[in-house]
Amino acid sequence: MEHSINTIRFLGVDAVNKANSGHPGIVLGAAPMMYTLFTKHLTATPKKSDFFNRDRFILAAGHGSAMLYATLHLAGYDLSIDDLKDFRQLGSKTPGHPEYRHTDGVDSTSGPLGQGIAMASGMAIAERYLGATFNRQGFNLIDHYTYALCGDGDLQEGVTQEAMSLAGHLQLEKLIVLYDSNDIQLDQEVAAANSEDVKMKYESMNWHYQLVKDGNDIDSINQAILEAKKSDKPSIIEVKTIIGFGSNVAGDSAAHGAPIGAEETENVRQKLGYEEGPFEVNSKVYEDFNDTFVRRGDEALDEWVNMFAAYKEDYPELAKELENIIKGNVELDFETVLPAYKVGTNEASRATGGKIITELSNHLIGFIGGSADLTKSTKAKGINGDFSKENPTGRNISFGVREHAMAAMVNGMTLHHLQAFSGGFFVFSDYMKPAMRMAAIMRIPSTYVFTHDSVAVGEDGPTHEPIEQLAMLRSMPNLDVLRPGDANETRHAFRYALESKETPVAIALSRQNLETKKASVSYEEFKQGAYVISDKENYEGILIATGSEVSLALDVQDALEKEGILVRVVSMPSYDVFKTMPKELQETVLPSNKTKRLAIELGATDMWYRYASNVFGIDRFGESAPGDEVIAHLGFTVENLVKVYKDIK
């Protein structure tokens, strides 16, 4: 065992040294935790690394990636010694922080401290919900633990505290956090920034707390994990370790983020009695991992495959539903389930969205989510009551006022193959953006439903009126932002989100009513990102609009026509999607010979110059007044926009 632990240590340190970049301190200090978890508890298998009922592991302290890669290599995942030698190099399988979809055996991208435990909490919600939904007597198909390994920094992040508060409230008893408590941060000692009582803090959050005084005592670590599994609460195990254990910078912040070098590594090798050279592994270490971790995981996989085959015989409909969730399939006739809205429909797209969520939930058993204490306003609410220990099949997550954790927990549920969504006011996308960015990096289809998408929020004033948020999110790679202009575009937006495979989707909905003025466009046209909603023969110019401004643009078109001026109106529900379309398709919507264009949107203008030489938007903060008065005050009226268009030279 000791030799295997030291092998993790030195493979990790060798990788950091070769890259001349990385974090050796956690590798040397926390390796016994990793070894204990993998060889004695974690049930997973490199034979099928996406085995659905595997235990999940998130290295919340993502800077410890060299330790994770070393462990995954020893455990038999698709990571070679050469991959370890390529640590932090361009195009390698071993990037600086763990990346989901990129490295075999990595269950979640991690790096920015704090989000790991929040995503793990989302995974634990998914495990409980799926188990309660699909398990039957004799068929424990969904029954596993979610583990996270964090450091002092993780527990100082606000998103972690939000998530741990909710996880304790929900009593997510199959969530176990190993806390690498070494009292050192990058700058200096933790005590310089923190003086809280860890035990009292987390017990007050309804967590089961244990302390392991010696991070090298694998028997005590093992016993603590066994005790955690017996608890009816989520568990945090504080393991006192020494950062940079065995090195000349042990217990010092200098061990955190700089290589210790070949000479000092050799000194540590001698001190710990480790005889292998750089990147060398004794065959007995591979045998150790094979006899413990690999064998246990392979047996669990074989047992599960046989169980599921029998389950399909006894519960064919449920089995089909679960298979769809596992494969990410959405088998739904959207046109039947969500029929087109009639011309004349006049309701806020948030209200339409709420109805659509309910209808989709009735047909999709994996559709689950909720809002950040705003359900009465956002209408984004799951069905079957609030999710809780007493109601594990409830599909409404009461996230409370915890926007950042909400988004990260939705990511955790999505990583567990649920079709998860969140709900919130659009202005609070500022709080959620780091988790949305993480979803975009991981290429997972989380859905973020936002309402109150413009200054039409009105009376709540500038603090609640989004201005720059559309531009902020549109600038993010691999995130599709949809701003539907009426009820029919709203139904298409939710279909688009559910059919997405590798791209998270943000749907921005209105507080105010939106009138459906045109017959429903086809879904094929909608998912181009932009389409011609109203055309005129021999038109001279183009109005481009999104969301609530589409209706306004149609009214401006009518007013201009009365003056003998003909314009085309383009609805652009997704700026992001349209810019990825072939140039030939873009040309059919926005012909290059029609240069007189006016883009209209209740938001920041800068990005719109890609499509229009003239933009009417908002580059200031809003006002506190009734929404329609604010809109008029800022010039979004038919009369003013007619003038703006006519003034274009």
N, C-alpha and C positions, 0 to 999 in steps of 0.2 A: 504493500500500500504506500509506504513512504517513498519508495522508488518511483511509483507511478505519479505521485503528487509532485515530486521533484522534476519529473519529465515534463509535466504541464508547465511548471515554473520555467524551466530552461528552454523549452521550445518557444515559449512566449518571449522570454528575454532575448533569445537569439534572433527572433524575428524583428524585435524592436532595434536591436543593435545593428542588424544588417540594413534595415531601412534608415537607420540614424534618425528615427522618429517614432514616437509612441509613448506608452505609459507603462513602464515596468513595475511601478509600485504596487498596483492592484494585483498584478500577475504573481508576484512573489508573496504577497500577503493573503490573497483570497483563494489560491489554488486548492487548499484543503477543503474549502466549501464546495468548490466545483466538483472535485473528485467524489466527495461524499454524496452529493446530489445525484450525479450521473451514475455512479456504480451501485448505489443502495436504494434509490428512490425513483428517479425519472424513468418513466416508461415511454420509450420512443424507439424507432428503429431506422437505421440507414437503409435497410432493404426497401422501405417505403416511407420516405421522410415526411410525406404528407398524410400519413395514416391518421384517419379522422379522430379516433379516440385516443390519440397519444396525449401524454402530458405536454403542456406548453411551457416553454422557458423563455423569459425575456431578460436579457442582460440590460437592465435599466441603466446601469453605469456603463454605457456603451464604449467609453474610452478603454475599458478592459478587453477590447476585442481580441488582442493577441492571446489572452488566456482562453477565450471562447474558441478561437480557431484551433489552438493546440488541442483542446479537449475534443472538439469535433473530429479532428484528424485521428486521434487515438481511438475514438469511438467508432470509426469506420465510415464516416461520411465522405462525400466526394471532395476531399481536400487532401492534397498530397504534400509531401515535404517540400517539393518545389513551390507549391502554392504558399506555404508558410515563408519560404525564402523571398517570395514576391510581395510580402506584406507592404501595404501602402503604396504599391507601384501601379502605374497606369495600366488599366485593363485587367488587373489581377482579380482573383476570386476572394482576396483578403483585403478589402478596403479598410480605411482608417477606423471606421465605426461600422458595426454590423448592418447589413442591408438585406432586407427581405426580397425574395425572388432572385437574388444575386448569388447568395452563398448557401449551399446545401446545409440544411439543419438549422438555419436561422429563422425563427418564428416571427420576428418583427424587426424592422429597422429601429435602431436606437442611437442615441448620441446626445442631442440636446437633453440635458438632465431634466427629469420630472415626468416626462410622458410615458416612460416604461411601465410604471406602476398603474397609471391610469389605463393604459391599453390592456394590461393584465387584468384589471378590474372588469373591463368590458368583456374579455374572454371568459372570465368566471361567470358573468351574467349569462353569456351565451351557453356555457356548459350547463348551468342550472336550468335554463329555459328549454334547451333541446332535450335534456334528460327527462324533464317532467312531461314534455310533449310526446316523445317517441318511445321511452322505455316502457316495457310491459313485463309482467311477471315472468321471470326466467330469461328475460332479454334486457340486460343492462348495457345497451348499446352506447350510451353517452355517459361516461363515468370516469372522469379524470381530474387531475389537479392542474392548477396554473401556478407556476413558480416565477418569481422575479428576484434578481440579485441587484441590490442598490447600494449606494454609498451615502456618505454624509450630505453631499451636495444635492442628491435627489430629494432628500427629506426636507431641504430648505426651500424647494421650489413650490410656488403656490398651487400649481396644477396637481402636484402629488397630494397636498393636503386636502384639496377639494375631492379628489378621487378616494382617498382613504377615509374621509368622513362619510361619503356615500356608501363605500364598500362595507364599512362597519355598520351603518344603518341597515343595509340590506342583508347583513350577516352572511357574506359570501365565504362560507366556511372552507371552500376548496381552493382558496387563494392563500398562498404562503410566500411571504417576503423574507429573504435572507438579507440582513443588513450588515454590510462590511463596515464595521464601526472601528475606524483606525485613528480617529481624533485629529486627522490632518486633512487640510484642503490644499488647493494649488498655491495659494498665497502664504498661508501660515496655519497655525493650529485652529481647529474648529472653535475652540473656546473664545477666540477673538471675535467671532460673529454669532455665537450660539451658546445659550446656557440653560436650555429647557431640560426638563426631566422627561426622558424618552418614554420610560415605562408609564408614568402617569398620563402623559399626553395621549398615547395610543390606547391605553386601557379606557381612557375617557371617551375615545372614539369607538368604543365597543370592539376593540381588537384584542386578541389573545397575545400576550407578550411573554417572551422568554429571553434570558440572557445566557450566552455561552462565554465564559470568561477567557478562554484560551482558543484562539482561532486555529491552532494546530491540533486541537483535541478532536479528532474525527468521531470518536465514540460519543462525545457530548453533543456534537453537531447532529449526528445521526439520531440520538435519543430525542433531541429537541424537535427534529422534523417528525418523528413518530408521535410525539405529544401534540404537535400542531395538527396532525391528521385526525386526532381524537376530538379536537375542539369544535364547537358549534359556531365559531366566529372566524373571521379571517385572522391570520397569524403573522406576526412579525417576530423574527428571531434575530436579536442583536448579537452579533458575533464579534468579539473584541480581537482585532488583528493588528499586526504591525506592518505598516506600509513599507515596501522595500525590504521585507524580511530577509535577514542574512547579509545584506549589503552594507557598505560603509555609509549609506544615507538612510538606513533603516530608521523609521520613526520621524523622518524629516520631510518637509514639503518638497525638497529637492528630488525626492524619489517619485513624485507624482508623474511628471510629464516630460522627462528627458532620459535618453538611454544611459545606462550605467557604464557601458563600454566593455570591450572584450577583456581587458585586464582585470577589471573588478568582477566581471562575470566569472572569470576563472578562479578568482579568490573565493567567491561564493560557492562555486562547485566544490572546491576543496573543503570549505567549511561544512557543507552539507553532505559530504561524502559521496558526491555524484560523479561517476567516472566517465560517462559518455561525453563525447565532444560536441561541438555545435551541430545542431540538427540531427543528432544521432539518437536512435531509440532502441532500447533493449527489447528483444522479441517478447520477453515475459510481460512487458507493459501492455502490448497489444493483446496478449492472452488474458491478462487481468480484465481489460475492458470487454473483451469478447465473452468471457465467462460470467460477467456480471451484467453490464448494461446491454450488450447486443443480444445475448441469449434471452434475457427477460423481455426485451422488446419484441423479438421475433416470435416468441411464444404468445405474447399478448396479441400480436397481429394475426397469427394463425387462428387463435381462438375467436377473435372478433370476426374474421372472414367467415368461419363456419357458423357462428352465431347469426350473422346477418343473412346468410343463405337460408337458414331455418326461419328467421324472422320474415323473410320475403314470402315464404310459403304460408305462414300464419297471418301475416298482416300486409298483404300486397299493396294496398293503397298507401298506407303509412310509409312502407319501404320506398315506394316511388317518390313520395314527397321528400323523404330524407335524401334519396339519391339526387334529386334535383338541387337540394341545398348544397350537398357535397360538391356537385359538379358546377354549381353556379348557373343552372338552367332556370329560365323563367318561361314556363309553359302556360301561356295565357293569351286568349283572344282579346286583345286590348280594345278593338273596335266594338266588340259586343259588351264587354265589361264596362268600358268607359265610352258610351255613345256620344256622338257630336252634340254640342250645345246649339240651340237654335239662335238665329239672328234675333237680337233684341234682349238676350240674356244680359242682365246688368247686376253684377255682384263683385265684391272685392275678390281678387285672385287668392287671397289668404283663405276666404270662405270656400271658394271652389277647391283649393288645395286640401282643406280639411275633409271635405266630402270625398275627394279622390283617395286620400289616405285610408279612410274608413272602408271604402269599396275595395280597394286593393288588398287591404288586410283580410277581408272576408274570403279572398281567393288565394292569397299567398301566405302560407303558414310561417315562412321565414321573415316576414316583414314586421319589423319591431323598432320602436323608438319613442321619442317624447321630447318635451320642450323644457327650457330652463325657467321654470316657474312662470311660464307665460302662455300656458295652453289656452286660456280663455281668450287671449288675443291672437296667438299664432294659428290656432285651430289644428296644430300639428300634434296629434295625439294618437297613440296606439290603442288597440281594442282589448277587450277581455279584462279590463280593470288594471290597477297599478301592479307592476311586477314587485313581488316581495317574497320573503321566505314562506309565508303562508299562502301566497298566490303565485307560484313559480311559472304558471302559464300566462300570467298577465303580460300584455304586450305594450303597456304604456310605462315608460321609465320616467319617474318623477325625479328629474335631475337636480331640482332645486336651483338656486342661483349659483351655478358652477359651470359657466360656459366653456372655459378651456378644458376642464375635465370631461364635460359632456362630449365635445368633439373627439377627444382622445379615446374615450370609452366607446363611442360609436365606431372608431377605427378598430378597436379590439374586437367588437362584435362582428365587424365586417371581415376581419382576419379569420374569424371562426365561421365564415361563410354565411352569416345571416345578412339579410338585406336591411341594413340598419340606417336609421335617419335621426337627425336632431332637428330641433325647432328653436328659433330665437329671433329677436329683432335684428335687422340687417346691420345696424350700427355696431352691434356687439360681435360682429365678425372680427373686429379688432382683437377681441379676447380669444377668439377661436383660431385665428390664422395660423399659429405655429402647428397646431394639430392638423389643420387642413393641408398645410405644406407637407407634413409627414405622410399623409395619405397620398398626395400627389407623387412624392418620391417613391413610395412603396407600390404605386400603381394598383391601388385597391378602390373599388367603386362605392365608397361611403357617400351618403346623400345628406347634404346640409340644407335644410329648408329655412329660408329667411323671409320675414314679413316686415311691413312698415319700411318699404324699400326706398323712400325718398322724403323730400321736405313736406310731402303731404301728411306726414306724421302730425305736423301742425303744432298743437298747443304745448306739447312737451318740449318744443324748442330745439335750439342748435345741438345740445348734447345728445339728442335722440334722433337727429335728422342726418342720415348718411349723405355724404357728398363725394368723398374720395374712395369709398369702399369698392365700388364697381371697378374703378381703374386698378385699385390694389389687387383685387382678386383676378382680374383679367390679365394682369402682368405675370401671374404665377404659371410656370410651365405645368402641363398635364393636369390642369383643372378646367373643367367646362362650367362656365357661368351662364345660366339661362334666366332671362328676364321676360317672361311671357306677357303678351299684351291683352289677352282676353281669356275667357274660360277654355276655349279650344286649344290655344297654345299652352295653357296650364296643364291640361290632360296630356298633351304630347310631351311636356317637360318631364312629368313623372314617369311616363313610359321610357323616355330617353335615359333617365337615371337608372331605372331598373334593368335596362338592357345593356348598360355600360359594363364592361368587363375589367378594364384596367385604368379607368379614369374616374376620380371623384367628381361629383356634380354639386354645384351650388345653385339653388333655385330661389330667385328673388321675387317675392310676391307683394302685392299692394295692400295698403290699409283701406284705401278708398275704392268705390265701385268702379269697375271697368266694363264698358258696354261692348257686347259682341256685335260689331257692325257689318261684318262680312261672314259669308259661309265658311265653314271650317276648311282650312288648308289641309292637304294630305300630310300624313306623318313623314313621308319621303321628302317632301319639300321642307317641312319644319326642320328636320335633322340635318339639312344643309347649313343651318345657322342663319340664313336670310333668304327671303323670297319676296316676290312682287305681290303685295296684298291688294293693290288697286292700281290699274293702269289706264292711261289715256292715249289714244292714237295721236301720233305726231307730238308727243310731249317734249317740252323744252328742258326740263330739269327734273331733279329727283329729291324727294324728302326721305330721309332715313330716320327711323325711330325705333325705340324699344319700349317694352312695358306699357305703362299708362300713357306714354306719349304717342303710341301708335294711333289711338283714337283721336288724339289732338291733331296729328298729322293728316288724318283722313278729313277732318273738319277744315283744316287749312287748305287741303286740295280742293274741296268743294267751294270754298270762298274764293280761291284763285281762279277757278273755272268760271265763276260768275263775272270775273273781270277779263275773261278771254285768255287766261294763262293756264296752260295744261302741264301738269306735273305727274310723275309716277311716284307712288308711295311704296317704300320698301320697309317691311318689318324685319328687324334683325334680332330675333330672340337670343341668339348667341354670337356675339362678336368673336369669341374664341374659336368656335367651330367653323364659322364662315372663312376665317383667314387661313384655315387648313385645306379648304376646298380647292380643286383644280382651277387654274386661271380661266379655263374655258367656261366653267360653271359660273365663276364670279363675274365674268363678262356678260353673261345673260341677265344677271340681276342688276349689275352696275356697269353698263356699257362705258368704255373708256372715252367714247366720243361725246358723252353727256357729262360735261365738266361742271355744269351749274348744279351744285348739290348743297343741301343743307341738312346736317345731322342735328337731331333734336333729342336731348335727354336731360332729365333732372339729376345731373351729376357732373363730375369734373370733365373738362372738355379735351384735355391734351391727346388722349389716345385716338380720338375720333378723326384726327387729321390724316390717318391712314386711308380713310374712305371718303372724306369730304373736305373741300377747301374752306368751307364755312360751317361753323358749329355754334349752336345755341344751347348752352348748358349752364352750369353753376360752378364758379370758381371762388366761392366765398362760403361762409357758414350761413345757416338758415335763420329763421325768425320764429318767435313764439306767437302763434295766432292760429285761428282755424285754418285747416289745411288748404282749402280752396283759396283763402285770402293770401296765404303765403305763396302759393303757385302763381296767382295773378300778380302779386307784388314783384315777383322775380321775372315777370314778362312772359310766362307761358300761357298766353291767350291767343285765340285765333287772330284777332285784330293785329296784335304786335308781331306775330310770326308771319302774317301776310306781308307786313311792312318790311320785316327783316329779309324775307325772300326777295321781294321786289327791289330792295336796295343792293342786292348782290350784283356786282358789275361783271 
